Amino acid sequence: MSGTLYIIGTPIGNLEDITLRQLRMLREVDFIAAEDTRVTRKLLSHYDIKTPLVSFHEHSGEAGAKKIAARISEGENCGIVTDAGMPCISDPGEPLIKLCYEMGIPVTAVPGASAVVTAIAIAGQASGQFVFEGFLPVPKKERTERLKRLASETRTIILYEAPHKLVRTLADLADTLGEGRQISLCRELTKIHEEVIRTTIVDARKLYEEREPRGEYVLVIAGAAEVSPEGESFTLEEAAALALKYAEEGMKKRDACKRAALETGLRSNDIYSAMQS
């Protein structure tokens, strides 16, 4: 009889953000497939859990997934974990999940903390609708194509980024989405040095050109303004109302006018004057 694959969430930073069920399952499964066994061993040691670990990461490939799936199909229960948060979301565990379904192996979730959900909750951006893009592609052509598609995305956009790539990404975002687009940079979520910087893309770029980025970042970016199906042009009054909306959401008036200018094609100074009248 086949065992079960358990998708087990782990804390994204603060080790107290773990559930009783997660702790129980980490103890009860026969073995744990971990993205980085060194990281997971620290978590297990903190809670005095002795379950055996096997490595399963982005370079494990199909052979690694088949080896784990074979053990489960023979009756062992496996818990898959990532270094932080929910496995299989922008994570190497995804191929193993697909393989288990193809083999008829039961798969169940033991949910927990998620950087995506935590960031959208704390970012101060519109949270009713959002799109998660994970990490942007590294090759220039693919990266440019992805950003061009995102430029017209009206839902809030969430990206992951490593500190050493942050400045380049902010520069690319400024070029394609516009310098005045609002962004929240969520850093070290749930940890001692947790920080959320809510600003514009251009100001974020200036900040991190002077300050060294540290820690893992989740970027929460305001979506583009919706354009009417007829492609109607904006009046100055409509542009001023749009800027006022952004100002009421927390942007500085000048930044709100710059963003409205980018989205309406009207001059920022004219919008600002209309706001004052």
C-alpha positions in Angstrom: 0.0 0.0 0.0 1.3 3.4 -1.0 2.4 6.0 1.6 1.5 9.7 1.4 3.4 12.8 0.4 2.8 15.6 2.9 3.5 19.2 1.7 4.6 20.8 5.0 5.0 24.5 5.5 7.8 25.9 7.7 8.5 29.3 9.2 9.7 32.1 6.9 11.9 33.5 9.5 10.6 33.5 13.1 10.7 29.9 14.4 7.6 30.4 16.5 5.5 30.6 13.3 5.0 26.9 13.2 1.8 25.0 13.9 1.1 22.0 16.2 0.1 19.9 13.2 3.3 20.8 11.3 5.4 19.7 14.3 3.4 16.5 14.6 3.8 15.6 11.0 7.5 16.4 10.9 7.8 13.8 13.7 5.5 11.2 12.2 6.6 10.9 8.6 9.2 8.3 7.8 11.5 10.8 6.1 11.7 14.4 5.1 12.7 15.7 1.6 14.4 19.0 2.2 15.6 21.7 -0.2 18.7 22.3 2.0 19.2 19.7 4.7 21.4 22.1 6.7 18.6 24.6 7.0 16.0 22.1 7.8 18.2 20.3 10.4 18.4 23.6 12.4 14.6 23.7 12.5 14.3 20.1 13.5 17.0 20.5 16.2 15.2 23.5 17.6 12.2 21.3 18.2 14.1 18.1 19.1 12.8 16.2 16.0 14.9 13.2 14.8 13.2 12.3 11.5 15.8 11.3 8.8 16.4 13.9 6.0 17.1 13.4 2.3 18.1 16.2 -0.1 15.8 17.3 -2.8 16.7 20.5 -4.6 16.6 22.2 -8.0 19.5 20.0 -9.2 18.0 16.7 -8.1 16.2 16.4 -11.4 13.8 13.7 -12.5 16.0 11.0 -11.0 15.8 12.5 -7.5 12.0 12.8 -7.7 11.7 9.2 -8.9 13.8 7.9 -6.1 11.6 9.7 -3.4 8.4 8.7 -5.2 9.5 5.1 -5.3 10.0 5.0 -1.5 6.5 6.5 -1.0 4.9 4.1 -3.4 6.4 1.2 -1.3 4.6 2.5 1.8 6.8 5.2 3.4 5.3 8.6 4.3 7.4 11.6 3.2 7.2 15.2 4.2 8.5 17.7 1.7 9.8 21.1 3.0 11.5 24.1 1.6 14.0 26.3 3.4 11.2 28.7 4.4 7.5 28.9 3.8 5.2 26.7 1.7 7.0 24.1 -0.5 6.4 24.0 -4.3 5.6 27.7 -4.7 8.5 29.0 -6.8 10.4 26.1 -5.4 12.1 22.9 -6.6 9.5 20.6 -5.0 7.0 21.2 -7.8 8.2 18.3 -10.1 7.8 15.8 -7.2 4.2 16.8 -6.6 3.4 16.3 -10.3 5.1 12.9 -10.3 3.2 11.7 -7.3 -0.1 12.5 -8.9 0.9 10.7 -12.0 1.8 7.6 -10.0 -1.4 7.8 -8.0 0.4 8.6 -4.7 -1.8 10.6 -2.2 -0.7 14.2 -1.7 -1.9 16.4 1.2 -1.0 19.8 2.5 0.0 20.8 6.0 -0.2 24.6 5.4 1.8 27.3 7.1 3.5 30.6 6.7 4.0 32.1 3.2 6.1 35.0 2.2 3.7 35.9 -0.6 0.6 36.1 1.6 2.5 37.8 4.4 3.9 40.5 2.0 0.6 41.4 0.4 -0.9 41.7 3.8 1.7 44.1 5.2 2.6 46.0 2.0 -0.1 48.6 2.0 -0.9 48.0 -1.6 -4.2 46.9 -3.1 -4.7 43.3 -2.0 -8.1 42.3 -3.6 -6.4 40.9 -6.7 -2.7 40.2 -7.2 -0.4 38.2 -9.4 2.6 36.3 -8.1 5.6 36.2 -10.6 8.2 34.6 -8.3 11.7 35.5 -9.5 12.1 37.3 -12.8 14.0 35.4 -15.6 17.8 36.1 -15.7 18.3 36.0 -19.5 17.9 39.5 -20.8 15.5 38.7 -23.6 13.1 36.6 -21.5 13.4 39.2 -18.7 12.5 42.1 -21.0 9.5 40.2 -22.5 8.2 39.3 -19.0 8.4 42.9 -17.8 6.7 44.3 -20.9 3.8 42.0 -20.2 3.7 43.1 -16.6 3.7 46.8 -17.6 0.0 46.7 -18.4 -1.0 44.3 -15.6 -3.7 46.1 -13.5 -3.5 43.7 -10.5 -0.9 44.1 -7.8 2.4 42.4 -8.8 4.5 40.3 -6.3 8.1 39.4 -7.1 10.9 37.7 -5.1 14.4 39.1 -5.3 17.8 38.4 -3.9 19.7 41.3 -2.4 22.6 41.2 -4.9 20.1 41.6 -7.8 17.8 44.2 -6.3 19.3 47.3 -7.8 19.3 45.9 -11.3 15.7 44.7 -10.9 14.6 48.2 -9.7 16.3 49.8 -12.7 14.5 47.4 -15.0 11.2 48.0 -13.3 11.7 51.8 -13.6 12.4 51.4 -17.4 9.3 49.3 -18.1 6.7 50.0 -15.5 7.6 53.6 -14.9 9.6 55.4 -12.3 6.6 56.8 -10.5 4.9 53.4 -9.9 4.3 52.7 -6.2 6.2 49.8 -4.7 6.6 48.2 -1.2 9.9 46.5 -0.5 9.3 43.9 2.2 12.5 42.6 3.7 13.3 40.0 6.3 9.7 39.3 7.0 9.0 38.0 10.6 12.6 38.3 11.5 14.3 40.8 13.9 15.2 43.2 11.1 11.8 43.1 9.4 11.3 46.2 7.3 8.7 47.5 4.8 9.6 50.5 2.6 6.6 51.9 0.8 7.7 54.4 -1.9 8.1 54.8 -5.7 10.3 52.6 -7.9 12.6 55.5 -8.7 13.1 56.5 -5.0 13.6 52.8 -4.1 16.4 52.6 -6.7 18.1 55.7 -5.4 17.9 54.4 -1.9 19.5 51.1 -2.7 22.2 52.6 -4.9 23.3 54.3 -1.7 22.5 51.6 0.8 23.6 48.0 0.4 20.5 45.6 0.1 20.5 42.9 2.8 18.2 40.0 3.3 15.6 38.4 1.0 13.1 40.8 -0.6 9.5 40.5 -1.6 8.5 43.3 -4.0 4.8 44.3 -4.0 4.2 46.6 -6.9 1.0 48.6 -7.6 -0.8 47.5 -10.8 -1.2 49.8 -13.8 -4.2 52.0 -14.0 -7.1 50.5 -16.0 -7.7 52.0 -19.4 -11.2 52.1 -20.9 -11.8 49.6 -23.8 -12.3 52.4 -26.2 -8.9 53.8 -25.3 -10.3 57.2 -24.4 -7.9 59.9 -23.5 -8.0 61.3 -19.9 -9.1 64.8 -19.1 -7.1 66.9 -16.7 -9.9 66.5 -14.1 -9.8 62.7 -14.4 -6.0 62.7 -14.1 -6.2 65.0 -11.0 -8.8 62.6 -9.5 -6.5 59.7 -10.1 -3.6 61.5 -8.4 -5.9 62.4 -5.5 -6.8 58.7 -5.2 -3.1 57.7 -5.0 -2.4 60.5 -2.5 -5.3 59.2 -0.3 -3.7 55.8 -0.4 -0.5 57.2 1.1 1.6 58.6 -1.7 3.1 62.0 -1.5 1.2 64.5 -3.7 4.2 65.0 -6.1 4.7 61.2 -6.4 1.0 60.7 -6.9 1.0 63.3 -9.8 4.0 61.7 -11.4 2.3 58.3 -11.4 -0.9 59.8 -12.7 1.1 61.5 -15.5 2.7 58.3 -16.5 -0.7 56.6 -16.7 -2.6 59.4 -18.5 0.0 61.0 -20.7 -0.6 64.4 -19.1 2.0 66.7 -17.5 2.7 66.1 -13.9 2.8 69.9 -13.1 -0.6 70.4 -14.7 -2.1 67.5 -12.7 -0.6 69.0 -9.5 -2.1 72.4 -10.2 -5.5 70.8 -10.9 -5.3 69.0 -7.6 -4.9 72.3 -5.8 -7.8 74.1 -7.4 
